[in-house]
């Protein structure tokens, strides 16, 4: 259950480093757990909770990826203006 909380918390805060770490921890846990055999009812319920949290974190990652992509596209579309602004700033500094 702590993994589910950590997945949600990290994704909501945008802590991508922590989210990656928790995701890796989950993958390792699930890999080890499959070697133990049959899952108990309680483990199945916990797994369902973790799956929901993982899906929500995944959706947040997709949303953030789309937002970054849109921002980069916007920057690319206005690249000429950014360069002109930057060059103008450099010229103004030379005058001082």
ZAROPA-466317 format. One record per atom (N, C-alpha, C, O): residue number from 1; residue in one letter; atom name; x, y, z. Coordinates in Angstrom, 2 decimals, always signed. Last residue first. Layout:
N
+-------+------+------+---------+---------+---------+
: lovex : bami : timi :       u :       v :       w :
+-------+------+------+---------+---------+---------+
:   NUM :    a :   CA :       X :       Y :       Z :
...
+-------+------+------+---------+---------+---------+
END
This chain:
96
+-------+------+------+---------+---------+---------+
: lovex : bami : timi :       u :       v :       w :
+-------+------+------+---------+---------+---------+
:    96 :    x :    N :  +26.47 :  +49.34 :  -23.00 :
:    96 :    x :   CA :  +26.66 :  +49.80 :  -21.62 :
:    96 :    x :    C :  +28.09 :  +49.91 :  -21.25 :
:    96 :    x :    O :  +28.40 :  +50.28 :  -20.12 :
:    95 :    x :    N :  +26.39 :  +48.14 :  -25.42 :
:    95 :    x :   CA :  +26.34 :  +49.61 :  -25.38 :
:    95 :    x :    C :  +26.66 :  +50.15 :  -24.00 :
:    95 :    x :    O :  +27.07 :  +51.31 :  -23.86 :
:    94 :    x :    N :  +26.25 :  +45.46 :  -24.92 :
:    94 :    x :   CA :  +27.49 :  +45.98 :  -25.48 :
:    94 :    x :    C :  +27.54 :  +47.50 :  -25.40 :
:    94 :    x :    O :  +28.62 :  +48.08 :  -25.31 :
:    93 :    x :    N :  +23.62 :  +45.17 :  -24.09 :
:    93 :    x :   CA :  +24.67 :  +45.00 :  -23.10 :
:    93 :    x :    C :  +26.00 :  +45.58 :  -23.62 :
:    93 :    x :    O :  +26.78 :  +46.11 :  -22.84 :
:    92 :    x :    N :  +22.27 :  +45.47 :  -26.51 :
:    92 :    x :   CA :  +22.06 :  +46.46 :  -25.47 :
:    92 :    x :    C :  +23.16 :  +46.37 :  -24.41 :
:    92 :    x :    O :  +23.59 :  +47.40 :  -23.89 :
:    91 :    x :    N :  +23.09 :  +43.17 :  -27.82 :
:    91 :    x :   CA :  +23.48 :  +44.46 :  -28.37 :
:    91 :    x :    C :  +23.34 :  +45.54 :  -27.29 :
:    91 :    x :    O :  +24.20 :  +46.41 :  -27.17 :
:    90 :    x :    N :  +21.83 :  +41.24 :  -26.23 :
:    90 :    x :   CA :  +23.28 :  +41.26 :  -26.32 :
:    90 :    x :    C :  +23.77 :  +42.60 :  -26.84 :
:    90 :    x :    O :  +24.77 :  +43.12 :  -26.34 :
:    89 :    x :    N :  +19.15 :  +41.83 :  -26.74 :
:    89 :    x :   CA :  +19.69 :  +41.95 :  -25.37 :
:    89 :    x :    C :  +21.18 :  +42.02 :  -25.36 :
:    89 :    x :    O :  +21.77 :  +42.76 :  -24.58 :
:    88 :    x :    N :  +19.03 :  +41.15 :  -29.40 :
:    88 :    x :   CA :  +18.79 :  +42.54 :  -29.01 :
:    88 :    x :    C :  +19.33 :  +42.79 :  -27.61 :
:    88 :    x :    O :  +19.91 :  +43.85 :  -27.34 :
:    87 :    x :    N :  +19.35 :  +38.39 :  -29.21 :
:    87 :    x :   CA :  +20.38 :  +39.19 :  -29.89 :
:    87 :    x :    C :  +20.24 :  +40.66 :  -29.52 :
:    87 :    x :    O :  +21.25 :  +41.35 :  -29.36 :
:    86 :    x :    N :  +16.98 :  +37.72 :  -27.91 :
:    86 :    x :   CA :  +18.26 :  +37.43 :  -27.28 :
:    86 :    x :    C :  +19.36 :  +38.28 :  -27.90 :
:    86 :    x :    O :  +20.20 :  +38.82 :  -27.19 :
:    85 :    x :    N :  +15.09 :  +38.51 :  -29.84 :
:    85 :    x :   CA :  +15.07 :  +39.10 :  -28.50 :
:    85 :    x :    C :  +16.41 :  +38.92 :  -27.81 :
:    85 :    x :    O :  +16.93 :  +39.85 :  -27.19 :
:    84 :    x :    N :  +15.82 :  +36.80 :  -31.92 :
:    84 :    x :   CA :  +15.90 :  +38.26 :  -32.11 :
:    84 :    x :    C :  +15.92 :  +38.97 :  -30.76 :
:    84 :    x :    O :  +16.68 :  +39.92 :  -30.57 :
:    83 :    x :    N :  +15.27 :  +34.32 :  -30.70 :
:    83 :    x :   CA :  +16.64 :  +34.65 :  -31.12 :
:    83 :    x :    C :  +16.81 :  +36.15 :  -31.29 :
:    83 :    x :    O :  +17.82 :  +36.72 :  -30.87 :
:    82 :    x :    N :  +12.50 :  +34.52 :  -30.32 :
:    82 :    x :   CA :  +13.37 :  +34.34 :  -29.17 :
:    82 :    x :    C :  +14.81 :  +34.74 :  -29.51 :
:    82 :    x :    O :  +15.49 :  +35.41 :  -28.73 :
:    81 :    x :    N :  +11.67 :  +34.74 :  -33.02 :
:    81 :    x :   CA :  +11.43 :  +35.84 :  -32.07 :
:    81 :    x :    C :  +12.32 :  +35.74 :  -30.85 :
:    81 :    x :    O :  +12.85 :  +36.75 :  -30.38 :
:    80 :    x :    N :  +12.43 :  +32.22 :  -33.95 :
:    80 :    x :   CA :  +12.98 :  +33.42 :  -34.56 :
:    80 :    x :    C :  +12.82 :  +34.61 :  -33.63 :
:    80 :    x :    O :  +13.74 :  +35.41 :  -33.47 :
:    79 :    x :    N :  +10.84 :  +30.48 :  -32.36 :
:    79 :    x :   CA :  +12.31 :  +30.48 :  -32.27 :
:    79 :    x :    C :  +12.92 :  +31.77 :  -32.82 :
:    79 :    x :    O :  +13.83 :  +32.34 :  -32.22 :
:    78 :    x :    N :   +8.22 :  +29.90 :  -32.19 :
:    78 :    x :   CA :   +8.61 :  +31.28 :  -31.92 :
:    78 :    x :    C :  +10.13 :  +31.44 :  -31.83 :
:    78 :    x :    O :  +10.63 :  +32.42 :  -31.28 :
:    77 :    x :    N :   +8.09 :  +27.18 :  -32.65 :
:    77 :    x :   CA :   +7.32 :  +28.07 :  -33.52 :
:    77 :    x :    C :   +7.75 :  +29.52 :  -33.37 :
:    77 :    x :    O :   +7.64 :  +30.30 :  -34.32 :
:    76 :    x :    N :   +9.58 :  +26.26 :  -30.49 :
:    76 :    x :   CA :  +10.09 :  +26.08 :  -31.84 :
:    76 :    x :    C :   +9.40 :  +27.04 :  -32.81 :
:    76 :    x :    O :  +10.05 :  +27.64 :  -33.67 :
:    75 :    x :    N :   +7.86 :  +26.89 :  -28.41 :
:    75 :    x :   CA :   +9.18 :  +27.51 :  -28.45 :
:    75 :    x :    C :   +9.77 :  +27.40 :  -29.86 :
:    75 :    x :    O :  +10.39 :  +28.35 :  -30.35 :
:    74 :    x :    N :   +5.74 :  +25.21 :  -29.09 :
:    74 :    x :   CA :   +5.53 :  +26.66 :  -29.04 :
:    74 :    x :    C :   +6.88 :  +27.39 :  -29.13 :
:    74 :    x :    O :   +7.01 :  +28.38 :  -29.84 :
:    73 :    x :    N :   +6.99 :  +22.74 :  -28.79 :
:    73 :    x :   CA :   +6.47 :  +23.13 :  -30.10 :
:    73 :    x :    C :   +6.27 :  +24.63 :  -30.17 :
:    73 :    x :    O :   +6.60 :  +25.26 :  -31.18 :
:    72 :    x :    N :   +7.48 :  +22.86 :  -26.04 :
:    72 :    x :   CA :   +8.61 :  +22.81 :  -26.98 :
:    72 :    x :    C :   +8.17 :  +23.19 :  -28.39 :
:    72 :    x :    O :   +8.89 :  +23.89 :  -29.10 :
:    71 :    x :    N :   +4.82 :  +22.84 :  -25.13 :
:    71 :    x :   CA :   +5.69 :  +23.97 :  -24.82 :
:    71 :    x :    C :   +6.89 :  +24.01 :  -25.77 :
:    71 :    x :    O :   +7.27 :  +25.08 :  -26.25 :
:    70 :    x :    N :   +3.97 :  +20.34 :  -26.06 :
:    70 :    x :   CA :   +3.30 :  +21.56 :  -26.53 :
:    70 :    x :    C :   +4.17 :  +22.78 :  -26.29 :
:    70 :    x :    O :   +4.25 :  +23.67 :  -27.14 :
:    69 :    x :    N :   +5.70 :  +18.69 :  -24.56 :
:    69 :    x :   CA :   +5.75 :  +18.68 :  -26.03 :
:    69 :    x :    C :   +5.11 :  +19.94 :  -26.61 :
:    69 :    x :    O :   +5.64 :  +20.53 :  -27.55 :
:    68 :    x :    N :   +4.79 :  +19.27 :  -22.01 :
:    68 :    x :   CA :   +6.17 :  +19.62 :  -22.38 :
:    68 :    x :    C :   +6.30 :  +19.67 :  -23.90 :
:    68 :    x :    O :   +6.93 :  +20.58 :  -24.45 :
:    67 :    x :    N :   +2.20 :  +18.22 :  -22.23 :
:    67 :    x :   CA :   +2.39 :  +19.63 :  -21.90 :
:    67 :    x :    C :   +3.80 :  +20.09 :  -22.29 :
:    67 :    x :    O :   +3.97 :  +21.19 :  -22.83 :
:    66 :    x :    N :   +2.73 :  +15.52 :  -22.74 :
:    66 :    x :   CA :   +2.01 :  +16.32 :  -23.73 :
:    66 :    x :    C :   +2.20 :  +17.81 :  -23.48 :
:    66 :    x :    O :   +2.34 :  +18.58 :  -24.43 :
:    65 :    x :    N :   +3.96 :  +14.86 :  -20.33 :
:    65 :    x :   CA :   +4.70 :  +14.71 :  -21.59 :
:    65 :    x :    C :   +4.04 :  +15.55 :  -22.68 :
:    65 :    x :    O :   +4.73 :  +16.22 :  -23.45 :
:    64 :    x :    N :   +1.84 :  +15.24 :  -18.57 :
:    64 :    x :   CA :   +3.02 :  +16.10 :  -18.47 :
:    64 :    x :    C :   +3.85 :  +16.04 :  -19.75 :
:    64 :    x :    O :   +4.38 :  +17.06 :  -20.20 :
:    63 :    x :    N :   +0.16 :  +13.14 :  -19.45 :
:    63 :    x :   CA :   -0.30 :  +14.53 :  -19.46 :
:    63 :    x :    C :   +0.88 :  +15.50 :  -19.42 :
:    63 :    x :    O :   +0.90 :  +16.48 :  -20.17 :
:    62 :    x :    N :   +1.76 :  +10.92 :  -18.93 :
:    62 :    x :   CA :   +1.33 :  +11.21 :  -20.30 :
:    62 :    x :    C :   +0.90 :  +12.67 :  -20.42 :
:    62 :    x :    O :   +1.26 :  +13.35 :  -21.39 :
:    61 :    x :    N :   +1.94 :  +11.13 :  -16.14 :
:    61 :    x :   CA :   +3.16 :  +11.21 :  -16.97 :
:    61 :    x :    C :   +2.81 :  +11.55 :  -18.41 :
:    61 :    x :    O :   +3.47 :  +12.37 :  -19.04 :
:    60 :    x :    N :   -0.73 :  +10.73 :  -15.48 :
:    60 :    x :   CA :   -0.09 :  +12.02 :  -15.14 :
:    60 :    x :    C :   +1.18 :  +12.20 :  -15.96 :
:    60 :    x :    O :   +1.46 :  +13.31 :  -16.43 :
:    59 :    x :    N :   -1.03 :   +8.09 :  -16.30 :
:    59 :    x :   CA :   -1.83 :   +9.13 :  -16.95 :
:    59 :    x :    C :   -1.23 :  +10.52 :  -16.68 :
:    59 :    x :    O :   -1.23 :  +11.38 :  -17.57 :
:    58 :    x :    N :   +0.70 :   +6.88 :  -14.45 :
:    58 :    x :   CA :   +0.98 :   +6.80 :  -15.88 :
:    58 :    x :    C :   +0.23 :   +7.88 :  -16.65 :
:    58 :    x :    O :   +0.79 :   +8.52 :  -17.54 :
:    57 :    x :    N :   -0.68 :   +7.37 :  -12.10 :
:    57 :    x :   CA :   +0.65 :   +7.95 :  -12.27 :
:    57 :    x :    C :   +1.03 :   +7.96 :  -13.75 :
:    57 :    x :    O :   +1.61 :   +8.92 :  -14.24 :
:    56 :    x :    N :   -2.96 :   +5.81 :  -12.62 :
:    56 :    x :   CA :   -3.10 :   +7.26 :  -12.41 :
:    56 :    x :    C :   -1.75 :   +7.97 :  -12.60 :
:    56 :    x :    O :   -1.70 :   +9.05 :  -13.20 :
:    55 :    x :    N :   -1.75 :   +3.29 :  -12.78 :
:    55 :    x :   CA :   -2.45 :   +3.84 :  -13.95 :
:    55 :    x :    C :   -2.62 :   +5.35 :  -13.82 :
:    55 :    x :    O :   -2.44 :   +6.08 :  -14.79 :
:    54 :    x :    N :   -0.85 :   +3.03 :  -10.17 :
:    54 :    x :   CA :   +0.12 :   +3.03 :  -11.27 :
:    54 :    x :    C :   -0.51 :   +3.62 :  -12.52 :
:    54 :    x :    O :   +0.13 :   +4.38 :  -13.25 :
:    53 :    x :    N :   -3.25 :   +2.95 :   -8.79 :
:    53 :    x :   CA :   -2.31 :   +4.05 :   -8.53 :
:    53 :    x :    C :   -1.30 :   +4.16 :   -9.67 :
:    53 :    x :    O :   -0.95 :   +5.26 :  -10.09 :
:    52 :    x :    N :   -4.28 :   +0.55 :   -9.82 :
:    52 :    x :   CA :   -5.00 :   +1.81 :  -10.01 :
:    52 :    x :    C :   -4.07 :   +3.01 :   -9.82 :
:    52 :    x :    O :   -4.10 :   +3.96 :  -10.60 :
:    51 :    x :    N :   -2.30 :   -1.24 :   -8.89 :
:    51 :    x :   CA :   -2.55 :   -1.10 :  -10.33 :
:    51 :    x :    C :   -3.28 :   +0.20 :  -10.63 :
:    51 :    x :    O :   -2.95 :   +0.89 :  -11.60 :
:    50 :    x :    N :   -2.59 :   -0.99 :   -6.14 :
:    50 :    x :   CA :   -1.34 :   -0.54 :   -6.76 :
:    50 :    x :    C :   -1.54 :   -0.36 :   -8.26 :
:    50 :    x :    O :   -0.99 :   +0.58 :   -8.84 :
:    49 :    x :    N :   -5.12 :   -2.17 :   -5.89 :
:    49 :    x :   CA :   -4.90 :   -0.79 :   -5.46 :
:    49 :    x :    C :   -3.66 :   -0.21 :   -6.11 :
:    49 :    x :    O :   -3.66 :   +0.93 :   -6.58 :
:    48 :    x :    N :   -4.55 :   -4.76 :   -6.78 :
:    48 :    x :   CA :   -5.54 :   -3.95 :   -7.51 :
:    48 :    x :    C :   -5.38 :   -2.47 :   -7.16 :
:    48 :    x :    O :   -5.50 :   -1.61 :   -8.03 :
:    47 :    x :    N :   -2.76 :   -5.55 :   -4.77 :
:    47 :    x :   CA :   -2.30 :   -5.44 :   -6.15 :
:    47 :    x :    C :   -3.26 :   -4.58 :   -6.98 :
:    47 :    x :    O :   -2.82 :   -3.77 :   -7.78 :
:    46 :    x :    N :   -4.48 :   -5.70 :   -2.61 :
:    46 :    x :   CA :   -3.40 :   -4.72 :   -2.59 :
:    46 :    x :    C :   -2.88 :   -4.49 :   -4.01 :
:    46 :    x :    O :   -2.58 :   -3.36 :   -4.40 :
:    45 :    x :    N :   -6.06 :   -7.84 :   -3.46 :
:    45 :    x :   CA :   -6.68 :   -6.54 :   -3.23 :
:    45 :    x :    C :   -5.63 :   -5.43 :   -3.23 :
:    45 :    x :    O :   -5.85 :   -4.36 :   -3.80 :
:    44 :    x :    N :   -4.12 :   -9.84 :   -3.54 :
:    44 :    x :   CA :   -4.82 :   -9.48 :   -4.77 :
:    44 :    x :    C :   -5.50 :   -8.11 :   -4.63 :
:    44 :    x :    O :   -5.50 :   -7.31 :   -5.57 :
:    43 :    x :    N :   -3.45 :  -10.01 :   -0.85 :
:    43 :    x :   CA :   -2.44 :   -9.57 :   -1.81 :
:    43 :    x :    C :   -3.09 :   -9.14 :   -3.13 :
:    43 :    x :    O :   -2.65 :   -8.17 :   -3.75 :
:    42 :    x :    N :   -5.86 :  -11.01 :   +0.17 :
:    42 :    x :   CA :   -5.38 :   -9.71 :   +0.61 :
:    42 :    x :    C :   -4.33 :   -9.16 :   -0.36 :
:    42 :    x :    O :   -4.34 :   -7.96 :   -0.65 :
:    41 :    x :    N :   -5.91 :  -13.53 :   -1.06 :
:    41 :    x :   CA :   -6.98 :  -12.56 :   -1.33 :
:    41 :    x :    C :   -6.53 :  -11.15 :   -0.96 :
:    41 :    x :    O :   -6.78 :  -10.20 :   -1.71 :
:    40 :    x :    N :   -2.58 :  -14.46 :   -2.20 :
:    40 :    x :   CA :   -3.70 :  -14.48 :   -1.25 :
:    40 :    x :    C :   -4.74 :  -13.44 :   -1.66 :
:    40 :    x :    O :   -4.48 :  -12.58 :   -2.50 :
:    39 :    x :    N :   -1.25 :  -16.14 :   -5.04 :
:    39 :    x :   CA :   -1.49 :  -14.89 :   -4.33 :
:    39 :    x :    C :   -2.68 :  -15.05 :   -3.39 :
:    39 :    x :    O :   -3.67 :  -15.69 :   -3.73 :
:    38 :    x :    N :   +1.04 :  -18.87 :   -5.47 :
:    38 :    x :   CA :   -0.34 :  -18.36 :   -5.39 :
:    38 :    x :    C :   -0.45 :  -17.08 :   -4.55 :
:    38 :    x :    O :   +0.19 :  -16.95 :   -3.51 :
:    37 :    x :    N :   +4.53 :  -18.08 :   -5.83 :
:    37 :    x :   CA :   +3.35 :  -18.91 :   -6.09 :
:    37 :    x :    C :   +2.04 :  -18.16 :   -5.95 :
:    37 :    x :    O :   +1.95 :  -16.97 :   -6.26 :
:    36 :    x :    N :   +6.88 :  -16.68 :   -5.67 :
:    36 :    x :   CA :   +6.35 :  -17.27 :   -4.44 :
:    36 :    x :    C :   +5.14 :  -18.17 :   -4.68 :
:    36 :    x :    O :   +4.77 :  -18.94 :   -3.79 :
:    35 :    x :    N :   +7.57 :  -15.37 :   -7.96 :
:    35 :    x :   CA :   +8.30 :  -16.60 :   -7.66 :
:    35 :    x :    C :   +7.72 :  -17.33 :   -6.45 :
:    35 :    x :    O :   +8.05 :  -18.50 :   -6.23 :
:    34 :    x :    N :   +6.21 :  -13.03 :   -7.91 :
:    34 :    x :   CA :   +5.71 :  -14.07 :   -8.81 :
:    34 :    x :    C :   +6.41 :  -15.41 :   -8.57 :
:    34 :    x :    O :   +5.88 :  -16.46 :   -8.94 :
:    33 :    x :    N :   +7.79 :  -11.43 :   -6.23 :
:    33 :    x :   CA :   +6.53 :  -11.99 :   -5.73 :
:    33 :    x :    C :   +6.02 :  -13.12 :   -6.62 :
:    33 :    x :    O :   +5.44 :  -14.08 :   -6.11 :
:    32 :    x :    N :   +9.91 :  -10.53 :   -7.80 :
:    32 :    x :   CA :  +10.17 :  -11.46 :   -6.69 :
:    32 :    x :    C :   +8.90 :  -12.18 :   -6.26 :
:    32 :    x :    O :   +8.92 :  -13.37 :   -5.96 :
:    31 :    x :    N :   +8.41 :   -8.88 :   -9.54 :
:    31 :    x :   CA :   +9.24 :   -9.97 :  -10.07 :
:    31 :    x :    C :   +9.53 :  -11.00 :   -8.99 :
:    31 :    x :    O :   +9.42 :  -12.21 :   -9.23 :
:    30 :    x :    N :   +7.30 :   -7.08 :   -7.75 :
:    30 :    x :   CA :   +6.42 :   -7.96 :   -8.50 :
:    30 :    x :    C :   +7.19 :   -9.14 :   -9.10 :
:    30 :    x :    O :   +6.68 :  -10.26 :   -9.16 :
:    29 :    x :    N :   +9.66 :   -5.81 :   -6.86 :
:    29 :    x :   CA :   +8.78 :   -6.51 :   -5.92 :
:    29 :    x :    C :   +7.89 :   -7.50 :   -6.64 :
:    29 :    x :    O :   +7.74 :   -8.64 :   -6.21 :
:    28 :    x :    N :  +10.59 :   -4.65 :   -9.23 :
:    28 :    x :   CA :  +11.40 :   -5.64 :   -8.52 :
:    28 :    x :    C :  +10.55 :   -6.47 :   -7.56 :
:    28 :    x :    O :  +10.71 :   -7.69 :   -7.47 :
:    27 :    x :    N :   +8.47 :   -2.88 :   -9.78 :
:    27 :    x :   CA :   +8.82 :   -3.92 :  -10.74 :
:    27 :    x :    C :   +9.64 :   -5.03 :  -10.07 :
:    27 :    x :    O :   +9.41 :   -6.21 :  -10.32 :
:    26 :    x :    N :   +8.61 :   -1.20 :   -7.52 :
:    26 :    x :   CA :   +7.42 :   -2.01 :   -7.77 :
:    26 :    x :    C :   +7.74 :   -3.16 :   -8.72 :
:    26 :    x :    O :   +7.31 :   -4.29 :   -8.49 :
:    25 :    x :    N :  +11.09 :   +0.00 :   -7.95 :
:    25 :    x :   CA :  +10.87 :   -0.79 :   -6.74 :
:    25 :    x :    C :   +9.67 :   -1.72 :   -6.92 :
:    25 :    x :    O :   +9.72 :   -2.89 :   -6.53 :
:    24 :    x :    N :  +10.50 :   +1.40 :  -10.29 :
:    24 :    x :   CA :  +11.52 :   +0.35 :  -10.32 :
:    24 :    x :    C :  +11.36 :   -0.58 :   -9.11 :
:    24 :    x :    O :  +11.47 :   -1.80 :   -9.24 :
:    23 :    x :    N :   +8.63 :   +3.18 :   -9.24 :
:    23 :    x :   CA :   +8.24 :   +2.28 :  -10.32 :
:    23 :    x :    C :   +9.22 :   +1.11 :  -10.40 :
:    23 :    x :    O :   +8.81 :   -0.04 :  -10.58 :
:    22 :    x :    N :  +10.23 :   +4.57 :   -7.45 :
:    22 :    x :   CA :   +9.11 :   +3.78 :   -6.93 :
:    22 :    x :    C :   +8.66 :   +2.77 :   -7.98 :
:    22 :    x :    O :   +8.33 :   +1.63 :   -7.65 :
:    21 :    x :    N :  +11.98 :   +5.82 :   -9.30 :
:    21 :    x :   CA :  +12.49 :   +4.94 :   -8.26 :
:    21 :    x :    C :  +11.40 :   +4.02 :   -7.72 :
:    21 :    x :    O :  +11.62 :   +2.82 :   -7.55 :
:    20 :    x :    N :  +10.23 :   +7.39 :  -10.79 :
:    20 :    x :   CA :  +11.02 :   +6.36 :  -11.45 :
:    20 :    x :    C :  +11.53 :   +5.34 :  -10.44 :
:    20 :    x :    O :  +11.52 :   +4.14 :  -10.70 :
:    19 :    x :    N :   +9.34 :   +9.09 :   -8.74 :
:    19 :    x :   CA :   +8.39 :   +8.21 :   -9.43 :
:    19 :    x :    C :   +9.12 :   +7.08 :  -10.14 :
:    19 :    x :    O :   +8.68 :   +5.93 :  -10.09 :
:    18 :    x :    N :  +11.68 :  +10.47 :   -8.14 :
:    18 :    x :   CA :  +11.08 :   +9.58 :   -7.14 :
:    18 :    x :    C :  +10.12 :   +8.61 :   -7.81 :
:    18 :    x :    O :  +10.09 :   +7.42 :   -7.47 :
:    17 :    x :    N :  +11.91 :  +11.83 :  -10.58 :
:    17 :    x :   CA :  +13.00 :  +10.98 :  -10.10 :
:    17 :    x :    C :  +12.47 :   +9.98 :   -9.07 :
:    17 :    x :    O :  +12.78 :   +8.79 :   -9.14 :
:    16 :    x :    N :   +9.60 :  +13.34 :  -10.74 :
:    16 :    x :   CA :   +9.81 :  +12.25 :  -11.72 :
:    16 :    x :    C :  +10.93 :  +11.32 :  -11.30 :
:    16 :    x :    O :  +10.91 :  +10.14 :  -11.63 :
:    15 :    x :    N :   +7.44 :  +14.78 :   -9.10 :
:    15 :    x :   CA :   +8.77 :  +14.32 :   -8.70 :
:    15 :    x :    C :   +9.11 :  +13.09 :   -9.53 :
:    15 :    x :    O :   +8.92 :  +11.95 :   -9.09 :
:    14 :    x :    N :   +4.94 :  +15.87 :   -9.27 :
:    14 :    x :   CA :   +5.83 :  +16.00 :  -10.43 :
:    14 :    x :    C :   +7.26 :  +15.63 :  -10.09 :
:    14 :    x :    O :   +8.20 :  +16.13 :  -10.71 :
:    13 :    x :    N :   +3.13 :  +15.46 :   -7.35 :
:    13 :    x :   CA :   +4.11 :  +16.52 :   -7.10 :
:    13 :    x :    C :   +5.01 :  +16.76 :   -8.30 :
:    13 :    x :    O :   +5.76 :  +17.74 :   -8.34 :
:    12 :    x :    N :   +1.77 :  +13.30 :   -8.44 :
:    12 :    x :   CA :   +1.03 :  +14.54 :   -8.20 :
:    12 :    x :    C :   +1.98 :  +15.71 :   -7.97 :
:    12 :    x :    O :   +1.67 :  +16.84 :   -8.35 :
:    11 :    x :    N :   +3.78 :  +11.36 :   -8.46 :
:    11 :    x :   CA :   +3.23 :  +11.84 :   -9.73 :
:    11 :    x :    C :   +2.47 :  +13.15 :   -9.55 :
:    11 :    x :    O :   +2.54 :  +14.03 :  -10.41 :
:    10 :    x :    N :   +4.28 :  +11.01 :   -5.72 :
:    10 :    x :   CA :   +5.36 :  +11.45 :   -6.61 :
:    10 :    x :    C :   +4.80 :  +12.01 :   -7.91 :
:    10 :    x :    O :   +5.28 :  +13.03 :   -8.40 :
:     9 :    x :    N :   +1.72 :  +10.13 :   -4.84 :
:     9 :    x :   CA :   +2.35 :  +11.34 :   -4.29 :
:     9 :    x :    C :   +3.42 :  +11.88 :   -5.25 :
:     9 :    x :    O :   +3.45 :  +13.08 :   -5.54 :
:     8 :    x :    N :   +1.32 :   +7.75 :   -6.27 :
:     8 :    x :   CA :   +0.39 :   +8.87 :   -6.41 :
:     8 :    x :    C :   +1.04 :  +10.17 :   -5.95 :
:     8 :    x :    O :   +0.91 :  +11.20 :   -6.62 :
:     7 :    x :    N :   +3.52 :   +6.20 :   -5.39 :
:     7 :    x :   CA :   +3.27 :   +6.43 :   -6.82 :
:     7 :    x :    C :   +2.41 :   +7.68 :   -7.01 :
:     7 :    x :    O :   +2.73 :   +8.55 :   -7.82 :
:     6 :    x :    N :   +3.08 :   +6.19 :   -2.62 :
:     6 :    x :   CA :   +4.28 :   +6.83 :   -3.16 :
:     6 :    x :    C :   +4.14 :   +7.12 :   -4.66 :
:     6 :    x :    O :   +4.59 :   +8.16 :   -5.14 :
:     5 :    x :    N :   +0.71 :   +4.70 :   -2.44 :
:     5 :    x :   CA :   +0.75 :   +6.08 :   -1.95 :
:     5 :    x :    C :   +1.94 :   +6.84 :   -2.55 :
:     5 :    x :    O :   +1.80 :   +7.99 :   -2.95 :
:     4 :    x :    N :   +1.64 :   +2.26 :   -3.50 :
:     4 :    x :   CA :   +0.54 :   +2.98 :   -4.16 :
:     4 :    x :    C :   +0.54 :   +4.44 :   -3.73 :
:     4 :    x :    O :   +0.39 :   +5.33 :   -4.57 :
:     3 :    x :    N :   +3.56 :   +1.62 :   -1.58 :
:     3 :    x :   CA :   +3.98 :   +1.83 :   -2.97 :
:     3 :    x :    C :   +2.89 :   +2.61 :   -3.71 :
:     3 :    x :    O :   +3.21 :   +3.52 :   -4.48 :
:     2 :    x :    N :   +2.03 :   +1.19 :   +0.63 :
:     2 :    x :   CA :   +2.90 :   +2.35 :   +0.63 :
:     2 :    x :    C :   +3.40 :   +2.65 :   -0.78 :
:     2 :    x :    O :   +3.65 :   +3.81 :   -1.13 :
:     1 :    x :    N :   +0.82 :   -1.20 :   +0.00 :
:     1 :    x :   CA :   +0.00 :   +0.00 :   +0.00 :
:     1 :    x :    C :   +0.86 :   +1.26 :   +0.00 :
:     1 :    x :    O :   +0.47 :   +2.29 :   -0.57 :
+-------+------+------+---------+---------+---------+
END
